[in-house]
Amino acid sequence: MAEIGQRTQGPAWARPSSARLVATVVIFELASGLPFGVVNELVPVWLRERGVDLGTLGVLSLLGLPWTFKALWAPLVDRYFGLRVWMMAGLATVVACLLVLAALVSPVSVPLDLVVLTLLVLAMGSATQDIAIDGYIANAVPPEQHGRANGVRVAAYRAAMALAGGGAVVVGDRYGWDYGFLSLALFGALLLPGLWTAPRAPAPPSDSLRVWLRALYGWVGDPAATALIFLALVYKLGDAAIAPMVKPFWLDMGMSASEVGMFSTTFGAALTAVGALAGGELITRIGLYRAFLPLALVQALSNLAYTGAALWPGVQTVYGASVVESLSAGLGTAALMAAFTRGATGAQAATRFAILAAVAGLTRVLAGAVSGFGADSFGYAGWFTLTVALALPGLLVGPYVCKKLS
């Protein structure tokens, strides 16, 4: 008898080979990172260039709420229709929204209400796609490969974010923002066949909904899962508080949108990918428990590089801060993703991962929403310094959580 809530399927279900698994993970994460990059990387640059104030840009972080609350409909994804169907539907929604955004671009004014509505639908489709992707990977990747596989995940995800927040920003700045959105829509459409031809996922569970929910409640109440959920809440607090202000800071330091796109986003994403791969390899070699604290500490302290850039502004200091922040973000994210994968593996993987990611997203949305007001009140240097203190809870609780998971 299968474990309660576990996806089951006949002999056709088996983990794909290592090479195919890596290729599948890359395709999935490109599809996942693209819409997130649009909301968090491309749109702030586009709107800031059009004169939207910092407070409004900070409030627009609330567009991340679908990623925060995706656990509410994760059981539907886990139980009905199959994961590939949800992936395809989510990505198709994202592509359609990108086409709408291209049509909404105006050289004179931005219809902000329609833009926000379109971005909200895009985020809903992306969040639904992410639920299915996370559940698939949590069950497909063997435990001994969690560190390395999650390094690849973060690298591919950041590559897609670089395309959205880097390549598309350059295209938009030089040729028109409508072309920027159209190029991303084309890229998303090209990924659809890759989602459909991925190795078949395990079938939805046959347990009754009551039995399934009882098993989920038991997991949430387990001490290890409870500690992991708390870690998800506090681990990225410092990063979430600084991220929405990084690109406005670049623009306010006199950098062009193209410079932001090429260096801060594109080159930054490459460095984050390098950091993620290095962090994942370290976790694979020495274990999550021993690797977690050094990786988290580097992530927390990296925000001070932007403090230095704000106190001593200049092209070299701003570029240097971007290098430090991007590389350390990959190191820290690899540790968190490995913890999530280990904690979600098994029954109800999509819903478990969605709960963890949603809690982490809540931190990102709430901290991001006040970031503009924080930068206005304390100045860039003061706010960037304060974000380091916000990272302390994650440093304190992380090693305990990793020990519980080992």
C-alpha positions in Angstrom: 0.0 0.0 0.0 1.4 3.4 -1.0 2.2 6.0 1.6 -0.8 8.3 2.5 -0.9 11.1 0.0 1.9 9.7 -2.1 1.7 9.9 -5.8 1.5 6.5 -7.3 1.8 5.1 -10.7 2.6 1.7 -12.3 6.0 0.6 -13.6 6.1 3.6 -16.1 7.1 6.0 -13.3 10.8 6.0 -12.5 13.3 8.7 -11.9 14.8 9.9 -15.2 18.5 9.4 -15.9 20.9 11.9 -14.5 21.5 13.6 -17.8 17.8 13.9 -18.6 17.0 15.0 -15.1 19.5 17.9 -15.4 18.0 18.9 -18.8 14.5 18.7 -17.4 15.4 20.8 -14.3 17.0 23.4 -16.6 13.9 23.7 -18.8 11.6 23.9 -15.8 13.6 26.6 -14.0 13.9 28.7 -17.2 10.1 28.6 -17.4 9.9 29.4 -13.7 12.4 32.3 -13.5 11.2 34.1 -16.6 7.9 35.6 -15.1 9.5 36.3 -11.7 12.2 38.2 -13.5 9.5 40.2 -15.4 7.8 41.3 -12.1 10.9 41.9 -10.0 13.6 42.9 -12.5 12.1 44.3 -15.7 9.0 46.1 -14.5 10.8 48.2 -11.8 13.3 49.5 -14.3 10.7 50.2 -16.9 8.4 52.1 -14.5 11.2 54.0 -12.7 12.4 55.2 -16.1 8.9 56.5 -16.7 9.0 58.4 -13.4 7.2 56.2 -11.0 8.2 57.1 -7.4 10.1 54.8 -5.0 7.1 54.3 -2.7 4.9 53.1 -5.5 7.6 50.7 -6.7 7.9 49.3 -3.2 4.2 48.8 -3.0 4.2 47.0 -6.3 6.2 44.2 -4.5 2.7 43.2 -3.4 2.3 41.7 -6.9 4.3 38.8 -5.4 1.3 37.8 -3.3 0.3 34.9 -5.7 3.7 33.3 -5.1 3.1 33.9 -1.3 -0.4 32.3 -1.2 0.1 29.6 -3.8 -0.1 27.0 -1.0 -3.9 27.7 -0.9 -4.4 26.0 -4.3 -1.4 23.7 -4.3 -3.6 20.7 -3.2 -5.5 21.1 -6.5 -2.3 20.9 -8.4 -1.1 17.9 -6.3 -4.3 15.9 -6.7 -5.9 16.6 -10.1 -5.1 16.5 -13.8 -1.3 15.8 -13.5 1.7 18.1 -13.0 2.5 18.6 -16.7 -1.0 19.9 -17.4 -0.6 22.6 -14.7 2.9 23.5 -15.9 1.6 24.0 -19.5 -1.4 26.0 -18.4 0.7 28.2 -16.1 3.4 29.0 -18.8 0.7 29.6 -21.5 -0.9 32.2 -19.1 2.5 33.9 -18.7 3.1 34.1 -22.4 -0.4 35.6 -23.0 0.2 38.2 -20.3 3.5 39.2 -21.8 1.8 39.8 -25.1 -0.8 42.0 -23.3 2.0 44.0 -21.6 3.6 44.6 -25.0 0.3 46.1 -26.2 0.0 48.3 -23.1 3.4 50.0 -23.6 2.9 53.7 -24.5 5.7 56.2 -25.3 3.7 58.9 -23.5 2.1 57.4 -20.4 1.8 54.0 -18.6 -1.7 52.7 -17.9 -0.7 51.6 -14.4 -4.0 50.0 -13.4 -4.1 47.7 -16.5 -0.4 46.9 -16.1 -0.9 45.9 -12.4 -3.9 43.7 -13.3 -2.0 42.0 -16.1 1.0 41.4 -13.9 -1.3 39.9 -11.2 -2.7 37.4 -13.7 0.9 36.6 -14.9 2.0 36.0 -11.3 -1.0 33.7 -10.7 -0.1 31.6 -13.8 3.6 31.6 -12.8 2.8 30.6 -9.2 0.7 27.7 -10.3 3.4 26.5 -12.7 5.9 26.7 -9.8 3.8 24.4 -7.6 3.9 21.7 -10.2 7.6 22.2 -11.0 8.6 22.0 -7.3 6.6 18.9 -6.7 8.0 17.1 -9.7 11.7 17.9 -8.8 11.3 17.1 -5.1 10.3 13.6 -6.0 12.5 13.1 -9.0 15.9 14.1 -7.5 17.5 11.5 -5.2 18.5 12.8 -1.7 22.3 12.5 -2.3 22.0 14.8 -5.3 19.9 17.6 -3.6 22.8 20.0 -3.2 24.1 19.7 -6.8 20.6 19.6 -8.4 19.5 22.7 -6.5 22.6 24.5 -7.6 21.6 23.8 -11.2 18.0 24.9 -10.3 19.1 28.3 -9.1 21.6 28.8 -12.0 18.9 28.1 -14.6 16.3 30.2 -12.7 18.7 33.1 -12.5 19.5 32.8 -16.2 15.9 33.3 -17.0 15.7 36.2 -14.6 18.7 37.7 -16.4 16.9 37.3 -19.7 13.9 39.1 -18.3 15.7 41.8 -16.3 18.8 42.1 -18.4 18.4 41.2 -22.0 14.8 42.4 -22.2 15.7 45.7 -20.4 18.5 46.4 -23.0 16.1 45.6 -25.8 13.4 47.8 -24.3 15.8 50.7 -23.6 17.3 50.6 -27.1 14.4 49.5 -29.4 11.2 50.0 -27.3 9.7 48.3 -24.3 7.1 46.6 -26.4 9.9 44.7 -28.2 11.3 43.7 -24.8 8.0 42.1 -23.7 7.5 40.5 -27.1 11.0 38.9 -27.0 10.2 37.3 -23.6 6.8 36.1 -24.9 8.6 34.3 -27.7 11.1 32.7 -25.4 8.3 31.5 -23.1 6.5 30.0 -26.1 9.6 28.1 -27.1 9.7 26.5 -23.7 6.2 25.0 -23.9 7.3 21.9 -25.9 10.0 21.2 -23.4 7.5 21.1 -20.5 5.3 18.7 -22.4 8.0 16.3 -23.4 9.5 16.0 -19.9 9.5 12.6 -18.4 6.1 11.7 -17.2 5.4 12.7 -13.6 3.8 10.3 -11.1 0.0 10.1 -11.2 -2.1 12.1 -8.6 -2.8 10.1 -5.4 -5.9 8.1 -5.1 -6.5 8.7 -1.4 -9.6 10.5 -0.3 -9.3 14.3 0.3 -9.9 13.8 4.0 -7.1 11.3 4.4 -4.8 13.4 2.2 -5.4 16.5 4.3 -4.9 14.6 7.6 -1.5 13.5 6.3 -0.6 17.1 5.4 -1.6 18.3 8.8 0.6 15.7 10.4 3.6 16.9 8.4 3.0 20.6 9.3 2.8 19.6 13.0 6.1 17.6 12.9 8.8 19.5 14.8 11.3 19.3 11.9 8.7 20.7 9.4 7.7 23.5 11.8 11.3 24.6 12.2 11.8 24.5 8.5 8.7 26.7 7.9 10.1 29.2 10.4 13.4 29.2 8.6 11.6 29.9 5.3 10.0 32.9 7.0 13.2 34.6 8.3 16.1 33.3 6.1 15.7 35.8 3.2 14.5 38.7 5.2 17.6 40.8 4.7 17.8 40.0 0.9 14.0 40.8 0.5 14.4 44.1 2.2 17.3 45.3 -0.1 16.3 43.7 -3.5 13.6 46.2 -4.6 15.8 49.2 -4.0 18.9 47.9 -5.8 17.9 48.9 -9.3 16.4 52.3 -8.3 19.7 52.9 -6.5 21.6 52.2 -9.7 19.4 54.6 -11.7 19.7 57.2 -9.0 23.5 56.9 -9.1 23.3 58.0 -12.7 23.5 54.6 -14.4 21.4 54.0 -17.5 18.7 51.4 -17.9 21.1 49.5 -20.3 23.8 49.5 -17.7 21.3 48.1 -15.1 20.2 45.5 -17.6 23.7 44.4 -18.7 25.7 44.5 -15.5 23.4 44.4 -12.5 20.9 41.9 -13.9 22.6 39.9 -16.7 26.2 39.7 -15.3 24.7 39.6 -11.8 22.6 36.6 -12.7 25.7 34.8 -14.1 27.5 35.4 -10.8 24.5 34.2 -8.9 24.5 31.1 -11.0 28.2 30.5 -10.2 27.5 31.0 -6.5 24.6 28.6 -6.6 26.6 25.9 -8.4 29.5 26.4 -5.9 27.1 26.3 -2.9 25.3 23.2 -4.2 28.6 21.4 -4.8 29.8 22.3 -1.3 26.5 21.0 0.2 26.9 17.7 -1.8 30.5 17.3 -0.6 30.3 18.2 3.1 26.6 18.0 3.9 23.8 20.6 4.4 24.4 20.9 8.2 28.1 21.8 7.9 27.7 24.0 4.8 24.6 26.0 5.9 26.0 28.6 8.3 29.0 29.7 6.2 26.7 30.1 3.1 24.1 32.0 5.1 26.7 34.3 6.7 28.2 35.3 3.4 24.7 36.1 2.1 23.9 38.3 5.1 27.1 40.3 5.2 27.0 41.0 1.4 24.5 43.8 1.8 27.2 45.9 3.4 28.8 46.1 0.0 25.9 48.3 -1.1 26.2 50.4 2.1 29.7 51.1 1.0 28.6 52.0 -2.5 26.0 54.4 -1.1 28.5 56.1 1.2 31.3 56.3 -1.5 29.3 56.5 -4.7 31.1 55.8 -8.0 31.0 53.4 -10.9 33.6 51.0 -9.4 32.0 50.8 -5.9 28.5 50.2 -7.4 29.8 47.6 -9.7 31.8 46.0 -6.9 28.7 45.9 -4.7 26.7 44.2 -7.4 29.4 41.5 -7.8 29.5 40.8 -4.1 25.7 40.7 -3.7 25.0 38.6 -6.8 27.6 35.9 -6.0 26.6 35.6 -2.3 22.9 35.4 -3.3 23.6 32.2 -5.2 25.5 30.7 -2.3 22.8 31.5 0.2 19.9 30.4 -2.1 21.5 27.0 -2.7 21.4 26.3 1.0 17.8 27.2 1.4 16.7 25.3 -1.7 18.5 22.2 -0.5 16.7 22.4 2.9 13.4 22.9 1.1 13.9 19.9 -1.1 14.9 17.7 1.7 12.0 18.7 3.8 9.4 18.4 1.1 10.5 15.0 -0.4 8.0 12.3 -0.3 4.2 12.4 0.0 2.4 15.6 -1.1 5.7 17.1 -2.4 4.1 19.8 -4.4 2.0 21.1 -1.6 4.8 20.8 1.0 7.2 22.7 -1.2 4.5 25.3 -2.0 3.9 25.9 1.7 7.7 26.5 2.2 8.0 28.7 -0.8 4.9 30.6 0.1 6.2 31.4 3.5 9.5 32.6 2.0 7.5 34.6 -0.5 5.5 36.3 2.3 8.8 37.6 3.7 9.8 38.9 0.2 6.5 40.7 -0.4 6.2 42.3 3.0 9.8 43.4 3.3 9.8 44.6 -0.3 6.6 46.6 0.2 8.2 48.8 2.9 11.6 48.9 1.3 10.9 52.1 -0.7 9.7 53.9 2.5 12.7 52.6 4.3 15.1 54.0 1.7 13.3 57.3 1.7 13.4 57.5 5.5 16.9 56.3 6.2 18.6 57.0 2.9 20.1 54.2 0.8 23.2 53.7 3.1 21.1 53.5 6.3 18.5 51.1 4.8 21.1 48.8 3.2 22.9 48.6 6.6 19.6 47.8 8.4 18.9 44.9 6.1 22.0 43.1 7.5 20.5 43.1 11.0 17.3 41.7 9.5 19.2 38.6 8.4 20.2 37.6 11.9 17.2 35.4 12.7 18.0 33.1 9.8 21.6 32.7 10.9 20.5 31.7 14.4 17.8 29.2 13.5 19.4 27.7 10.3 21.9 25.2 11.8 19.2 23.8 14.2 16.9 23.2 11.3 19.5 21.5 9.2 20.4 19.2 12.0 16.7 18.2 12.3 16.6 17.5 8.6 19.9 15.4 8.6 
